[in-house]
Amino acid sequence: MAKAQGPRHQTFYMGQHEVTLGQFMTFLRHAGYKIDAERDGKPMTGYGKNGEIIESTAFRPWAPGWK
């Protein structure tokens, strides 16, 4: 019988506290934050409207229509 293994991945935290989409949008406006695609022009990977994986410099996970 195979030996039991631990979890496949560990929890990864981006920040100390959860934030709402509204709080994140406020941060974007006030801090003038730019995502990588805005800074270097390279495409980002995300999911399209039908769940397909896409690469785009226009990808914004928080924008309406993106999943």
N, CA, C and O atoms as a DFTB+ gen file, in Angstrom:
268 C
 N C O
     1  1       0.847      -1.184       0.000
     2  2       0.000       0.000       0.000
     3  2       0.893       1.248       0.000
     4  3       1.916       1.284       0.683
     5  1       0.503       2.256      -0.761
     6  2       1.284       3.491      -0.884
     7  2       1.224       4.302       0.409
     8  3       0.209       4.338       1.104
     9  1       2.327       4.937       0.697
    10  2       2.410       5.794       1.874
    11  2       1.611       7.079       1.640
    12  3       1.682       7.654       0.554
    13  1       0.861       7.533       2.630
    14  2       0.068       8.771       2.510
    15  2       0.997       9.963       2.320
    16  3       2.050      10.060       2.951
    17  1       0.585      10.865       1.440
    18  2       1.375      12.064       1.178
    19  2       0.652      13.289       1.708
    20  3      -0.552      13.260       1.960
    21  1       1.405      14.359       1.872
    22  2       0.832      15.621       2.333
    23  2       0.100      16.328       1.202
    24  3      -0.053      15.767       0.118
    25  1      -0.348      17.545       1.442
    26  2      -1.054      18.300       0.406
    27  2      -0.165      18.555      -0.802
    28  3       1.058      18.620      -0.678
    29  1      -0.781      18.699      -1.969
    30  2      -0.040      18.934      -3.204
    31  2       0.532      20.343      -3.266
    32  3       1.506      20.585      -3.980
    33  1      -0.052      21.258      -2.537
    34  2       0.439      22.631      -2.543
    35  2       0.230      23.249      -1.171
    36  3      -0.537      22.743      -0.351
    37  1       0.909      24.325      -0.945
    38  2       0.755      25.056       0.311
    39  2      -0.071      26.303       0.056
    40  3      -0.155      26.776      -1.077
    41  1      -0.675      26.831       1.096
    42  2      -1.449      28.062       0.976
    43  2      -0.512      29.219       0.649
    44  3       0.575      29.330       1.216
    45  1      -0.937      30.062      -0.255
    46  2      -0.144      31.208      -0.680
    47  2      -0.948      32.471      -0.402
    48  3      -2.064      32.611      -0.901
    49  1      -0.411      33.376       0.369
    50  2      -1.090      34.615       0.712
    51  2      -0.439      35.789      -0.006
    52  3       0.781      35.946       0.025
    53  1      -1.251      36.606      -0.647
    54  2      -0.743      37.786      -1.345
    55  2      -0.592      38.972      -0.398
    56  3       0.294      39.808      -0.575
    57  1      -1.445      39.036       0.588
    58  2      -1.406      40.161       1.509
    59  2      -1.843      39.721       2.888
    60  3      -2.218      38.567       3.095
    61  1      -1.793      40.636       3.817
    62  2      -2.144      40.309       5.190
    63  2      -3.650      40.234       5.387
    64  3      -4.125      39.476       6.233
    65  1      -4.419      41.022       4.606
    66  2      -5.871      41.075       4.768
    67  2      -6.563      40.927       3.423
    68  3      -6.033      41.325       2.386
    69  1      -7.755      40.347       3.458
    70  2      -8.566      40.275       2.249
    71  2      -9.062      41.677       1.907
    72  3      -9.271      42.498       2.800
    73  1      -9.250      41.952       0.624
    74  2      -9.806      43.226       0.191
    75  2     -10.951      42.962      -0.777
    76  3     -10.975      41.939      -1.461
    77  1     -11.889      43.882      -0.828
    78  2     -12.995      43.777      -1.769
    79  2     -12.536      44.312      -3.124
    80  3     -11.505      44.976      -3.226
    81  1     -13.308      44.016      -4.149
    82  2     -13.006      44.553      -5.471
    83  2     -13.049      46.083      -5.431
    84  3     -12.219      46.739      -6.061
    85  1     -14.001      46.653      -4.703
    86  2     -14.091      48.106      -4.579
    87  2     -12.840      48.701      -3.942
    88  3     -12.350      49.737      -4.392
    89  1     -12.321      48.059      -2.903
    90  2     -11.096      48.538      -2.260
    91  2      -9.908      48.441      -3.218
    92  3      -9.066      49.338      -3.258
    93  1      -9.841      47.362      -3.984
    94  2      -8.762      47.200      -4.950
    95  2      -8.852      48.264      -6.039
    96  3      -7.831      48.826      -6.436
    97  1     -10.056      48.546      -6.527
    98  2     -10.230      49.574      -7.558
    99  2      -9.829      50.948      -7.023
   100  3      -9.243      51.748      -7.752
   101  1     -10.140      51.228      -5.760
   102  2      -9.736      52.488      -5.135
   103  2      -8.208      52.568      -5.096
   104  3      -7.628      53.609      -5.400
   105  1      -7.567      51.468      -4.721
   106  2      -6.103      51.421      -4.726
   107  2      -5.553      51.715      -6.122
   108  3      -4.627      52.512      -6.267
   109  1      -6.119      51.075      -7.151
   110  2      -5.649      51.301      -8.518
   111  2      -5.715      52.782      -8.881
   112  3      -4.762      53.335      -9.431
   113  1      -6.835      53.416      -8.574
   114  2      -7.017      54.839      -8.920
   115  2      -6.056      55.735      -8.145
   116  3      -5.408      56.602      -8.731
   117  1      -5.962      55.535      -6.845
   118  2      -5.173      56.433      -5.996
   119  2      -3.663      56.209      -6.121
   120  3      -2.886      57.163      -6.072
   121  1      -3.252      54.960      -6.281
   122  2      -1.823      54.657      -6.329
   123  2      -1.253      54.782      -7.739
   124  3      -0.037      54.847      -7.921
   125  1      -2.141      54.816      -8.739
   126  2      -1.655      54.844     -10.114
   127  2      -0.955      53.548     -10.492
   128  3      -0.087      53.531     -11.364
   129  1      -1.342      52.457      -9.825
   130  2      -0.707      51.163     -10.049
   131  2      -0.908      50.700     -11.489
   132  3      -1.990      50.862     -12.053
   133  1       0.119      50.133     -12.071
   134  2       0.073      49.591     -13.429
   135  2       0.437      48.114     -13.377
   136  3       1.424      47.733     -12.747
   137  1      -0.361      47.286     -14.039
   138  2      -0.043      45.868     -14.097
   139  2       1.090      45.655     -15.103
   140  3       1.426      46.558     -15.869
   141  1       1.673      44.455     -15.095
   142  2       2.825      44.159     -15.963
   143  2       2.545      44.488     -17.423
   144  3       3.400      45.070     -18.090
   145  1       1.370      44.130     -17.937
   146  2       1.050      44.376     -19.351
   147  2       1.046      45.866     -19.676
   148  3       1.371      46.259     -20.796
   149  1       0.681      46.693     -18.702
   150  2       0.688      48.140     -18.914
   151  2       2.114      48.695     -18.856
   152  3       2.421      49.681     -19.526
   153  1       2.984      48.070     -18.059
   154  2       4.354      48.555     -17.911
   155  2       5.270      48.076     -19.032
   156  3       6.069      48.850     -19.560
   157  1       5.154      46.793     -19.395
   158  2       6.117      46.259     -20.362
   159  2       5.507      45.848     -21.699
   160  3       6.233      45.466     -22.616
   161  1       4.175      45.923     -21.821
   162  2       3.521      45.603     -23.088
   163  2       3.430      44.123     -23.402
   164  3       2.940      43.754     -24.470
   165  1       3.892      43.253     -22.492
   166  2       3.817      41.812     -22.725
   167  2       2.436      41.300     -22.310
   168  3       1.864      41.781     -21.332
   169  1       1.903      40.329     -23.047
   170  2       0.567      39.825     -22.724
   171  2       0.527      39.075     -21.402
   172  3       1.524      38.497     -20.969
   173  1      -0.635      39.093     -20.770
   174  2      -0.889      38.335     -19.553
   175  2      -1.779      37.160     -19.917
   176  3      -2.480      37.208     -20.927
   177  1      -1.762      36.113     -19.116
   178  2      -2.609      34.952     -19.342
   179  2      -3.816      35.039     -18.423
   180  3      -3.699      35.391     -17.249
   181  1      -4.978      34.712     -18.976
   182  2      -6.202      34.711     -18.196
   183  2      -7.243      33.849     -18.879
   184  3      -6.933      33.110     -19.814
   185  1      -8.478      33.943     -18.411
   186  2      -9.574      33.164     -18.965
   187  2     -10.509      34.076     -19.733
   188  3     -10.857      35.156     -19.255
   189  1     -10.920      33.653     -20.917
   190  2     -11.869      34.389     -21.727
   191  2     -13.292      34.174     -21.247
   192  3     -13.518      33.464     -20.267
   193  1     -14.240      34.775     -21.920
   194  2     -15.648      34.724     -21.524
   195  2     -16.212      33.308     -21.527
   196  3     -17.163      33.021     -20.800
   197  1     -15.639      32.421     -22.335
   198  2     -16.125      31.042     -22.417
   199  2     -15.236      30.062     -21.668
   200  3     -15.359      28.851     -21.852
   201  1     -14.347      30.568     -20.828
   202  2     -13.482      29.732     -20.017
   203  2     -12.197      29.301     -20.693
   204  3     -11.409      28.554     -20.112
   205  1     -11.974      29.767     -21.924
   206  2     -10.749      29.409     -22.636
   207  2      -9.582      30.233     -22.112
   208  3      -9.764      31.364     -21.662
   209  1      -8.389      29.666     -22.170
   210  2      -7.195      30.380     -21.738
   211  2      -6.764      31.305     -22.869
   212  3      -6.658      30.888     -24.022
   213  1      -6.518      32.564     -22.525
   214  2      -6.120      33.554     -23.519
   215  2      -4.873      34.294     -23.046
   216  3      -4.560      34.308     -21.856
   217  1      -4.178      34.899     -23.979
   218  2      -3.087      35.819     -23.667
   219  2      -3.462      37.155     -24.278
   220  3      -3.832      37.225     -25.450
   221  1      -3.366      38.211     -23.491
   222  2      -3.765      39.523     -23.985
   223  2      -3.114      40.621     -23.157
   224  3      -2.910      40.462     -21.954
   225  1      -2.792      41.726     -23.802
   226  2      -2.317      42.895     -23.053
   227  2      -3.503      43.660     -22.481
   228  3      -3.321      44.561     -21.661
   229  1      -4.730      43.309     -22.909
   230  2      -5.939      43.978     -22.421
   231  2      -6.582      43.237     -21.260
   232  3      -7.592      43.696     -20.726
   233  1      -6.021      42.096     -20.853
   234  2      -6.607      41.282     -19.789
   235  2      -6.589      42.031     -18.463
   236  3      -5.538      42.478     -18.004
   237  1      -7.752      42.160     -17.861
   238  2      -7.890      42.746     -16.525
   239  2      -8.849      41.857     -15.741
   240  3     -10.054      41.909     -15.987
   241  1      -8.366      41.051     -14.818
   242  2      -9.230      40.102     -14.114
   243  2     -10.392      40.770     -13.385
   244  3     -11.407      40.121     -13.129
   245  1     -10.267      42.025     -13.055
   246  2     -11.311      42.719     -12.300
   247  2     -12.312      43.422     -13.205
   248  3     -13.306      43.950     -12.708
   249  1     -12.090      43.448     -14.510
   250  2     -12.966      44.165     -15.429
   251  2     -14.223      43.352     -15.727
   252  3     -14.175      42.122     -15.720
   253  1     -15.347      44.021     -15.989
   254  2     -16.572      43.295     -16.349
   255  2     -16.347      42.398     -17.556
   256  3     -15.687      42.797     -18.516
   257  1     -16.890      41.195     -17.512
   258  2     -16.770      40.273     -18.629
   259  2     -15.636      39.283     -18.521
   260  3     -15.615      38.286     -19.244
   261  1     -14.682      39.540     -17.622
   262  2     -13.571      38.599     -17.433
   263  2     -13.890      37.688     -16.265
   264  3     -14.502      38.112     -15.285
   265  1     -13.477      36.442     -16.370
   266  2     -13.693      35.484     -15.266
   267  2     -12.365      35.138     -14.649
   268  3     -12.310      34.350     -13.705
